[in-house]
Amino acid sequence: AYFTKAQWDRRDGDQESFDRGAATAADRFDEAFGAYISLSTREPDNAEWHTSLARCGHRYGDLLSQLGRYPEARRAYERATESFDRLASLDALVGNAAFRQSLALRALGYACLALEDAAGAETALRNAIDTAPDDDPMLGKVLGALAQARALRGDFEEARKLAAQGVEFFEQIPQADRQPRQQRALDGMRELLEHLERFFLRRVVAREI
């Protein structure tokens, strides 16, 4: 069975075993991924194939990201988001598909960040925010990633504002109701904001000297 990195860590698994299992799973996903691409290309109006390709591409991208294979992960996420776009054009985004579309877009954004593709990251993350439901419990983390993308592009003032919005998003949730993943995200957001505040202050001081 394949476990995510977090699940494997809780089982006290060693890194080598995790990488071996993830690589085996990635090979299997690669076969399915290729098959769904062929099917969706042959029948471009078949919502079933695009639904399967979107799900497979997202999961495959997650595996590749955990293995550090970010260029391949980005391509998998791109195919997933393209299939979600096709489903939208077919009026076939049913159930929680719109939320899964937002998840795939933010995953694409994170992969772009890992590759220091700030423009690609910003486009994907803004689209992720636009397609996210109003009750998305982790939207603050997306704002933090968008802040990093703006910082990579040299816009530290906007990055600082976005990071502050991310902190505010999680802080408005009462601590007793805050999920562990939300608390971890908040801690990371506070650290990011502190770093951006220091950097921004240094730039202001340097301009005044």
C-alpha positions in Angstrom: 0.0 0.0 0.0 1.1 3.6 -0.7 1.2 6.1 2.2 1.6 9.9 2.0 4.8 11.2 3.6 2.9 12.4 6.7 1.3 9.0 7.1 4.6 7.3 6.7 6.3 9.5 9.3 3.6 8.6 11.8 4.4 4.9 11.1 8.1 5.7 11.8 9.0 4.5 8.3 12.5 5.2 6.9 13.0 7.6 4.0 14.4 5.0 1.6 11.4 2.7 2.0 9.0 5.6 1.5 10.8 6.8 -1.7 10.8 3.2 -3.0 7.1 2.8 -2.4 6.2 6.2 -3.8 8.3 5.6 -6.9 6.5 2.2 -7.5 3.1 4.0 -7.0 4.2 6.8 -9.4 5.0 4.2 -12.1 1.5 2.7 -11.8 -0.1 6.2 -11.9 1.9 7.0 -15.0 0.3 4.1 -16.9 -3.2 5.2 -15.8 -2.4 8.8 -16.5 -1.3 8.0 -20.0 -4.4 5.9 -20.7 -6.8 8.7 -19.5 -5.0 11.2 -21.7 -5.5 9.0 -24.7 -9.2 8.4 -23.9 -10.0 12.0 -23.2 -8.2 13.0 -26.4 -10.1 10.5 -28.4 -13.5 11.5 -26.8 -13.0 15.1 -25.8 -16.7 15.6 -24.8 -16.7 12.5 -22.5 -17.1 13.9 -19.0 -16.2 10.6 -17.5 -12.8 10.5 -19.0 -12.0 14.1 -18.0 -13.2 13.4 -14.5 -10.9 10.4 -14.3 -8.0 12.3 -15.8 -8.4 15.2 -13.4 -8.4 13.0 -10.4 -5.5 10.8 -11.6 -3.5 13.8 -12.7 -3.9 15.5 -9.3 -2.9 12.3 -7.4 0.0 11.6 -9.7 1.2 15.1 -9.3 1.1 14.7 -5.5 3.2 11.6 -5.7 5.8 13.3 -8.0 5.9 16.3 -5.7 6.7 14.1 -2.7 9.5 12.6 -4.7 10.8 16.1 -5.6 10.1 15.6 -9.3 8.5 19.0 -9.6 8.7 19.5 -13.4 6.8 16.3 -14.0 4.4 17.2 -11.1 3.7 20.5 -12.7 2.8 18.8 -16.0 0.5 16.4 -14.2 -1.3 19.2 -12.4 -1.6 21.1 -15.6 -3.4 18.2 -17.3 -5.6 17.9 -14.3 -6.6 21.6 -14.3 -7.2 21.4 -18.1 -9.6 18.5 -17.6 -11.4 20.5 -14.9 -11.7 23.4 -17.3 -13.1 21.0 -19.9 -15.6 19.7 -17.4 -16.7 23.2 -16.7 -17.2 23.9 -20.4 -19.3 20.7 -20.6 -21.3 21.9 -17.5 -20.2 18.7 -15.8 -18.6 20.1 -12.6 -20.9 18.3 -10.2 -20.7 17.5 -6.5 -17.5 18.7 -5.0 -15.7 18.9 -8.4 -15.4 22.7 -8.1 -13.6 22.3 -4.8 -11.3 19.6 -6.3 -10.6 22.0 -9.1 -9.4 24.6 -6.6 -7.2 22.0 -4.9 -5.6 21.0 -8.2 -4.9 24.7 -9.0 -3.3 25.4 -5.7 -1.2 22.2 -6.1 -0.1 23.5 -9.4 0.8 26.8 -7.8 2.9 25.1 -5.1 4.8 23.1 -7.8 5.5 26.3 -9.7 6.8 27.9 -6.5 9.1 24.9 -6.0 10.5 25.6 -9.5 10.7 29.3 -8.7 8.2 30.0 -11.5 6.6 33.0 -9.8 4.4 34.0 -12.7 3.0 30.5 -13.1 2.5 30.2 -9.4 0.6 33.5 -9.2 -1.7 32.6 -12.0 -2.6 29.2 -10.6 -3.0 30.4 -7.1 -5.2 33.3 -8.0 -7.4 30.9 -10.0 -7.4 28.6 -7.0 -8.8 31.4 -4.8 -11.4 32.4 -7.4 -12.7 28.8 -7.6 -12.5 28.0 -3.9 -15.8 27.7 -1.9 -16.6 30.4 0.7 -16.1 27.9 3.5 -12.6 26.7 2.4 -10.8 25.9 5.7 -7.3 26.4 4.2 -7.7 29.4 2.0 -5.2 31.3 4.3 -2.5 29.0 3.2 -3.1 29.8 -0.4 -2.8 33.5 0.4 0.6 32.7 2.0 1.7 30.9 -1.1 0.6 33.8 -3.2 2.6 36.1 -0.9 5.7 34.0 -1.7 5.0 34.3 -5.4 4.8 38.1 -5.2 8.0 38.2 -3.1 9.8 36.2 -5.8 8.6 38.8 -8.3 10.1 41.6 -6.1 6.8 43.0 -4.9 7.4 42.8 -1.2 4.8 45.3 -0.2 2.0 43.2 -1.8 3.6 40.1 -0.4 3.4 41.5 3.1 -0.2 42.4 2.7 -1.1 39.0 1.4 0.7 37.3 4.2 -1.1 39.5 6.7 -4.4 38.4 5.2 -3.4 34.8 5.5 -2.6 35.3 9.2 -5.9 37.1 9.7 -7.8 34.3 8.0 -6.6 31.7 10.5 -6.6 34.0 13.6 -10.3 34.7 13.2 -10.9 31.0 13.8 -11.2 30.5 17.6 -8.2 28.5 18.9 -10.5 25.9 20.4 -12.0 25.3 16.9 -8.7 25.5 15.0 -7.7 22.2 13.3 -4.1 21.1 13.8 -3.4 21.7 10.1 -4.8 25.2 10.4 -2.6 25.9 13.4 0.5 24.6 11.6 -0.4 26.8 8.6 -0.9 29.8 11.0 2.5 29.3 12.6 4.1 29.2 9.1 2.1 32.3 8.0 3.3 34.2 11.1 6.9 33.2 10.4 6.5 34.3 6.7 4.9 37.6 7.7 7.7 38.3 10.2 10.3 37.6 7.6 8.6 39.9 5.1 8.2 42.7 7.6 11.9 42.6 8.5 12.9 42.6 4.8 10.4 45.4 4.0 11.7 47.5 6.9 15.3 47.0 5.7 14.4 48.3 2.3 12.6 51.3 3.6 15.6 52.2 5.8 18.0 51.7 2.9 16.0 54.1 0.8 16.0 56.8 3.5 19.8 56.6 4.0 
